[in-house]
């Protein structure tokens, strides 16, 4: 396993930001808020209420399903109704890809629901790895992903903003699946946000953009399709996105492609074809 002394958070390395854009390249993307709502089907008549009360007194729980619409799963949204992709979702995406890609890293992002998917296993071929329990007074060595993104007792050197809609109007559609409805943004919707960082080594900048799906193709910076959100392992029409860099500010000035190449040379990361057919 790869373990090195952690980088002191006072280290004077690269500092700045990357402006990123997420583009939905599948038909739909659903980033759930965890909220489920129902709508009533018109006004409930008095005689119906009496029947329901009688059922409750006799059988305990009356069947009220015919009086409500299907369950509606909402997108994560701001209070003004704009859909948003939380910064925590972004950090989880980047961390999971780096932990899977870098041999010898630990494995903090590990969900049983994900591991039970055969398609997840076929794409990523995950190996069981221990999690670091970093205690700076007892153990000063961490894996490269934890050194970059932190863990329980070590602060992250990177911060992800929420991604918000690039345009005022976002194409939304409610998609039904197995009697339930999911609020989704549609293909070609774009979201923008910022990744800020401080105290990075040049190869760590490369590690960061690798986790966002950037690769070097034909001596140019290119990006790959990444899986995100609901149904990404079960439905081809869901959960595929691509990232692009829209601007950057790095001190001292650093070539992102060169930093990515340094990371690739140093760690020989694994790569995965997420755009499954």
N, C-alpha and C positions, 0 to 999 in steps of 0.2 A: 504494500500500500504506500502511496505517496504521502509523505509527511515532512514538512519543513517548519522551521521556526516562523511563527506568525509575524507579519509586518506590523511594527508599531504604528498606531494610528496617527502619530506625529510625523511619520515619514513624508518628506517633501518630494512627492512624485508628480505625475501628470494630474492636472486639475482642470475641470471644465464640464462641458455638456455635449450630448448628441441629441439633435432634434430628429425624431423618428416619425414615420407614417406607417400605419397599418392599413392594408387594403384587403377587403374580403374577396377572396377569389372563388369560393364555393357559392352555391345558390343562397345559403343561409348561414348565419352565425348567431348562436344563442349563448350569451354569458348570463347565467341565472342570478337573480337577486336573492333567491331562496323564498321569495314571497309567492303565495298561491292565492288566487282570488276566484270568486264565483259571482255570477249574475242571476237574479231571480227571473223566472219566466212569467212575467206579468204579475198581477195582483192575486194573492191567495184568498180564495173565497172562505166565508165563515164556515160553511158546511165541511169544507176540506180540513179546516183547523180542528173541527170537532172530531173528524175521523182520525186525524193524526194523534189527537189527545187520547182517544179511545185505544189506539194501537199502543201508545206509550204506557197506558195503565195496564194493558193486558200482556204485552210482549217485551216491554222495556224500552227498546229503541225503534221509533217509527222510521219507515223508509221515505225520505224526503227528496230522493234523487231526481224525481220527475219535476220538481219545482225549481231546479237550479240548472244552469248551464254547465258545460264541462269545466274541469279545473283549468285555470289560465295561469301559466308560469310566466312571470314578468322578467324582462331584461333588467339588469342593474341600471338604475337611472338616477340622475340628480333630481332635486326637488322641483326643478322647472320642467321636468319631463324628458330632458335630453338623455339618450342612452350613453353609457360610459363603460370603458373597460378599466377596472381598478388597477392601480399601481401594484397592489399585492398579487393580482392575477399575472401581471407582467413579470414580476420577480419570480413567481413560482414557475412560470414557463421557462425563463432563462436558466434558473437553477436546475430544474429537472433535466434539461437538455445537456447542461455541462456535467452533471453528475453521471449521466448515462454515457457521455462521450469520452470523458477523461479517465483512462485506466488508473485504478488505484485511489480514486476519490471516494469519500464516504457517501452515504445515501440518505439524506434527510427528507427529501420529497418522496414519500413512499405511501401510497394509498392502496388499501386492499381492493377497492372497487376497480382501480385501474389495473392492478396486477392480475385480476381475474379475467380480464379481456384477452382472448386468444390473439386478437389482432394487435393489441399492444405488445404482447410477447413476441409475435412474429416480426414486428417492425423494429423494436428496440432491443430485444434479446437481453433483458435486464439480468444482472447478477445480484445476489444478496450481498449487501455490504453493510458493515457496522456504521452506526452514527457516532460522530465525534461528540464527546462531552467535554468541551474545552474549559479548563480551569487554569487561568494564567499563572497562578502561584504554584501549581503542581505539574502542569503539562503545557509546554510552550509550543508544541508542534501541532500543526493542523494540515488538512488537505488543501490543495490550491483553490477549490471552489469555496470552502469556508473562509479562507484568507481573503477572498474577493468579496463575497456576499454575506459574510458573518455567520454566526450560529448563536446558540443560546446565551453565551457569555462573551461574545466578540462582536463588536459593531460592524455593520456593513460599510464598505467603502463606496457603495453605489446606491443611488436612490432613484426610484421609478415614479414618475408622476402618473396620474390617471391619464388615459387616452380619451380625448373628447372629439366629437364629430368635427371634421374639417369644414363641412358645409352646414348651412343653417337647417336645411331640410334633409332628414335621413330616411331612406326608403325602409319602411317597416312592413312586415307581413306576419300574420298569425298563422302558424303552421300546425295542423292537427296530427297527432300521433297517438294511436291506441286510446282514443276517446278523450285525450287531453290536448290543450292548445298551448303553443309556445310562441312567445313574442320574439321575433327575429329581425335582425338587420339583414338586408338583401345584398346580393352580389354587387361589387364595385363601391360599396360604402367605404369611406375612408375616415380614419381617426388619427389624431396627431397628439404628440406629447413629448416629454423631455426625460432623458436619462442623465442625471448629474453624478459626478464622481470626484474623488479627491484622494491623492496619495497612491495613484496607480503606477506600477511599472509598465513599460511599453507593451510587454507580452500580455499583461492583464487587460489592457485596452483591447487587444486582439481576442482574448478569451471572452470578453463581454460581447463583442460584436458576433463572435462565433455562436454564442448562446442565443443571439437574435436571428440566427439563420443566415448570416452572411458568409460567403465563400469567395474564393478567387477562381475565376473562370476566364481563360484567355487573357490573363494578365490584368483583368478588370475585376472590380468589386461587384459581386452578383449576390442575389438572395434566393433562397429556396422556399418552397411551400412548407408551412408548419401547421400542426394540428392544434386546435384550441376550442374549448367550449363543449357544449352538450352534443352528444351523438357523433363525436369526431371519429370514434372507432366503429360505429355501427351503420352510418349512413353516408354515402358518397356526396350527398348534396349539402352536408353540414361541415362546419368547423375547419375550414382551410383559409389560411391567411398568409400574406407576405409582408415583410418589412422593407422600408427604404429609408435612407438617410436624406433628410431635407436641409439640414444645416449643422454646423458644429462650431465649437469654440474650445480649443484645447491649449493649455499653457504648460510647458513650452509647446510650440506648434509641432504637431506629430502627424505623420501620414498613417491613416487608419489601415489602409491596405498593407503597408509595411508592418504595422503592429500585428495584424492578423497573421501574416506570414511567419513572424517570429513565434507567435503562439503555436502555430501548426508545427513548426520545426522543433520546438521544445517539447511538446506533449504528444505529438502524433495522435490527435483525437480521432475517435470513431465517428463515422457519419451514418445517417439513416435516411432512407427514402420514405418520407412521411406521406407523400401524395399517392396513397394506395389506390388501386384500381378495383 
